[in-house]
Structures are given as structure tokens and as C-alpha cells.
Amino acid sequence: MNCEICGTNRNLDQHHVESRGMGGSKNLAVHADANIITLCRTCHQRIHEGGWELHRSQDLLRVVDRRTGQEVMRRASAHGFDPSVLFNLLNIMDRSLVEALSLVTYLDDDQLVELFRACRSLGKRAWMLQAAVLHEAQQRSVYGARSLEAVARRFEISVRQAEKYALVWRLFFAGENPDASDGQARENVNIDAFSLEEPSWYVVAATESPEPRRWLAYAQDRKAEDPRYSISAFRSDIHQALGEAATVIESEPDNPTAFAERILWDCPWVKPYCRRSGRPVPAEDCPCEKDGDLSAEACN
């Protein structure tokens, strides 16, 4: 038996979701098993002292901080769900992949290509499943800002990996639905929203760009146009777009109109060009501005 909020198995108490009141209660519903929840002493104390507010329905347990209104943790459940079915399915998939290794030599050339593409799709689903697991574990943690540290220890991975994967799942695949009631699913998952397979595309967009979904869509477009478009080129495009804005201010710290005089090209699809010479030249290749002096012949 474990605390249903934090998961510990030490110093456990029984808590009545609907309070018995100071003098107790003769209401049988109050003493029914459905109204009793197992909590550790620490979580129990936080609820009784008024710091936390507990909400429990048939398929969702939520704890909310009374002072901030923020969700401390949540844990979903489904009546009739059998976890063994999921793990049995994963075991079947694992055995199938092992068996497939011995059958590769019998495929023709086109079938080899088809199998390779299928494997890339399986790879994407595998790391996305890990990301979903880490995100779910973080949602259940009561440690606040330190939740990722607890998740990393539990799953024996680095804090950095836990942070990146959980962030990727939250930004790109799990959409919170604030209008859903406790009896409804609170997340709408669309794992096919983006077609890029490698996790690095998602990690770079999530951790290095100001608008992750916009930049990831840009990377997907570029990859479709040019299969050789790389993650390093993607990272370079992001840094170039962000770096131009910083360079403007650093080069002209005493010019209050530095922002107004230039357009900050923060949209990944929009690229600035110089037309001083009569032909379009990419802004990064234009020698018009050198040491603050404009040369009329620079682009000729």
C-alpha cells in the first residue's frame, strides 16, 4: 500500500475525502471505502492544514495548492483497465523484432527500403513513448521545481534527458484541455502532428527557439524540400534568426531607434534580402554595412 498522492509507503494514514466533521458522522457514505484514501502523514497534514485541496472523482485524483490555485499533481485511472495487456503487447512487439532480424536476408530490394522506413517509424514511436512516460511521471510528482530530479532518479536517467523528453511531449504532443471535467480525458494526444523521426529535431526546437511549434514546422518543411537538411543546419537557422536581434542592440547601444530602424526577422520562413545593387542578396552575405559605414558600391 502506498500514499495515493506522493507514492511513499511509510507512515500511512486513512483520510476521508468528504470530511467526518469535528464530532464524527453517522452517514454511512462518509465511512464507505469509496470515500477513504490512503495518504502518508506529510500529505495528510498538508491537506488538513489547508495548504492543499484534494479533488477525487471516479477516474481522476487531483491536488491543488489553495494559495496559488496551481495543480500540485494529478493521477488518472480507468475502470477495467488491465496494465498486463499493455505489457504483454510490448513483449509481443519485442519478440517480433527479434524474429524479424533473421528474415531480413530474404527480402528483395524494394522490401528492404520498406522495412527500413517502418523501422524509422517504430523508432519514433519508441522514444515518444518514453517521453510520454516521463511527462506523466512529472505530472504525478509533488516535488514542484524538483520534480524532474525525482523522476530522473526513479528512471535512472540524467536530469537533462528527463527535462528534454518531458518538455517535448508537453509542447508538441499533449494538449491540456482546461474545459474538460474531472470525468473526461484532460489531454488530447496527436503523435502524428509532426513527421520528423529523430528526437533531436524536437529537443532543439523546444529548448533553443522562442516558438517551438513554429520552428519545428519550419524544420519539417525544409526537410521535405531537402532530405539532406540537417539538425545542425536547423540549429544554425534558429541561432541566426535570434542573433540578428541581439547584434543590432550590441552594435548600437546608444541608438534609441535601433529597434525601430530594423525589422527583426524572427519568423523562420521570412528571410531578409538586400536589393541595393538591383539584385537580391541574402542579408547575411550583404557587405553594405561595415563598421557602421554604408558603401554605395558594396553590393555592386
N, C-alpha and C positions, 0 to 999 in steps of 0.2 A: 504494500500500500504506500502511496506517495501523496505529497501535497499536490492538490489539483491546480495550484497556481504556479509554484516555482519548481515542483518536481522532487524536492528533497524527501527523504524517508525518515527523518529524525524529528523528535518532539512533535508528534502529530496530535491534533485535536479534531473534534467534531464541531462544525459550525452550521447553524440553522440559517438558511438563506432568507427565509421570512422569519423575522425575529420572534422569540417567545415572549418578549416583554419582560419588565422587571419582576413581575410576580409569577412568571411562567404562563403557560397556556394549556387549556383543555381541548383545544382544537386538534383533532387527530391529524389533519393535513399538515400542521406545523411540525409534528413529530414523525411524519412519514419519511421513508428513505429518500423519496424524491426531493425533499426539502433539506436534506442534510448533505454537507460536502466536507471532505477531509482536507484540512489545512495544517500547515506547520505552525508553530507558535508565533513565529515572526509575522507571517502573512495574516494570521488570525488577529494579532494585535493591531496591525495597520488598518484593518477593516473596522475593528471596534473603536479605535481611537479617532476614526473619521477621516483618515488620510486617503484611504481607498474606498471605492464604491464597487460592489460586486453585482454583476448582471449575469443571470444564467437562464437560458432557455433550453428547449429540447435538444438543439444542435449547436449551441454556441455558448461559451463561457468568456466573459469579458470583465476586465478590471480597469477602472478609470480613476485617474487622480482627481480628487474633488477640487483641489486648488487650481489646477490648470485646465481641467477638462480633457486632458490628453489620455489616450489609451495606453495603459501600462503593459498589458499583454492581452492576448486572446487565444483561445483554443477551440477548434471546431470538432464536431463529432457527427457521425451519421448512423442512424438506426439501421441495424442489419449489416453494416459494413464489416467484411471479414478481411483483415490485413493479410492473412495467409494466401489469399487469392492473388494479391499483387506480387508477393514474393515468389510464389510458385510460377507466375508468368515470367518474372525476371530470370528464374532458374532455367526455364524452357528456352528463353532467348539466349542465355549463355551457352547452353548445350548445343543449340542450333548453330551458333557462331563457330564453336569448336569443330563441329561436324563439317561446316562449310569449308574450313581450311583444307580438308582432304579432297574436296571436289573441284577446287579451282582449276586444276590441270585439265579437266575435261570440258571446259568452256571454250567456245570459239572466240574470235577477236572482238566481235560486237558485244558478246555476252560479258567479256571481261570489263569492257567500258561500262556496261550497265551495272555490273556488280560493284565497280569502284564508286560510281555515283551513289549507289544505295548505301555503301559503307560510309560515305561522307554525311549522308542524311542521318544515319544511325549515330555517328559521332556527335552531330549537333544535338540530337535528342538526349544523348548521354550527359553531356556537360550541362544542358539546360535542366535536366532532372536534378543534377547536383545543385544548381543554382536555386531551383525551387525548394529543395530540402533546406538549404542554408537560410533562405528568406523566411521559410516557415518557422525554423528554429529561432530566428531572431524575433519574430512576432510573439513567440511564446515566452521569451526571456523577460524577467522582471528587473534586470540589471541596468536598464536605461542606456546611457552612453557607453557602458562597459559590456553591453550585451554581446558584441562581436568577439570580445576576448573570451567570454564564457563559451560561445559557440565554437570558436577555434580550438579551445581545449577539449571540448566534448568530441569533436570530429577529428581531432589530431591533425589539424592543418594550420597554416600560418594565418595570423590575423588579417594580413593583407589579402590573401586569397578569399577568406570568408567575406571580407568587406566588398571586394570587387564583384564576386558572384552574386551576393545578396543584392547589391546595388543594381546590377544588370537586370536581374529578374524583376525588381520593383519598378525600374524605369521603362523597360521595354515590353514586358510580358504580363505583368499583374496590374490591372487597373482597379483601384479601390472604388467601390460603389457606395457613396455616402447615403444614398436614398434607400438602400436595401434594409429591410428589417432584420431582427436577430434570427428569424427563421428562414432567411434567404441567403444564398451564397453572396459573400461580400467581395469576391474577386472574380473578374471576367478574364480568363486567360486566353490569349491568342498567340500560340507559339509559332504560327506561320506569318506573323506580321512582317518579319524580315527574313530574307533567304540566305544571308551570309552564314556560312557554316562555322568558321573558326571563332572561338570566344574572344580572341584579341580584338577583333573589329568592335565588338560591343563594349569591351573594357576601355578601349581608347576613347570611344565616343562618350562613355559615361563619366570618365574621370578627367578628360583633358579638353572637353568642349563645353561651351556655355549652354548649348541647346542640343542635348544628346540625340533625341529622336530625329531632329532635322539633319544633323550631321551624319547619322547612320544611314538615313535615306539617301543622302548625297553619296556616301561610300558605295551603297548598293547600286546606284545609277552608274557611277564611274566604273565599278567592277563589271557591270553588264556591257558597257561600251568597250572596255579594255580589260580582258581577263588577266593581263599582267599587272594591273593596278595593285599595288602592294599596301600592306599595313603601314610601312614606314612612309610611303608617299601620302597616305591618308593623314598620318600624324603631322607630316610636314605641312600639308594644306591647312590643317587646323591652326598650327602654330604661326603660320604665315598670316592668316586672317586676323588672329588675335594680336600678333606682334606689331602690325602696322599701326594700330590704335595707340599702343604704348609708345612707339617710336615718335609719333607726332608730338606728344607732350614732352618727352625726354629731350628732344632736339630743340624745342622752343618753349622752355619753361616760363619765359617772361612774356609770352604772347597770349593774351587772354582770349583771342579769337582763333586759337589753334584748332579747336574742335569745329568751330563754325565754318572755317575755310576749307575743310576737307570732309569727304564722305567716308565714314568708317565701314569698310566692306566686310561686315560680319556675316553676310549671307553666303553660304558655301557655293551657291550656284552663280553668284554675281562676281565677275572678275573685272577690275578696272583696267582701262587701256589709255595710253597717251596717243593723241592724234595731232600733235603739234607739227609733225613733219608731213601730214597729209595721209599717213597710213597708220593703222592701229598697231601699237607696240605694247605688249604686256607691261603693266606698271612696274613689275619687279626688274624688267630689263631696260627701262627707260632711264637715260642718263641726263634728263633735263635738270634735275635738282642735284647739284653737287656743292657741298659746303654752303648751302643757302643761296647760291647764285644761279640764276636762270640763264642758260645759254641758248640763244635763238638757233644756233647751228647744231645743238647737241643731238637732235633726232634726225638730222639730215644725212 
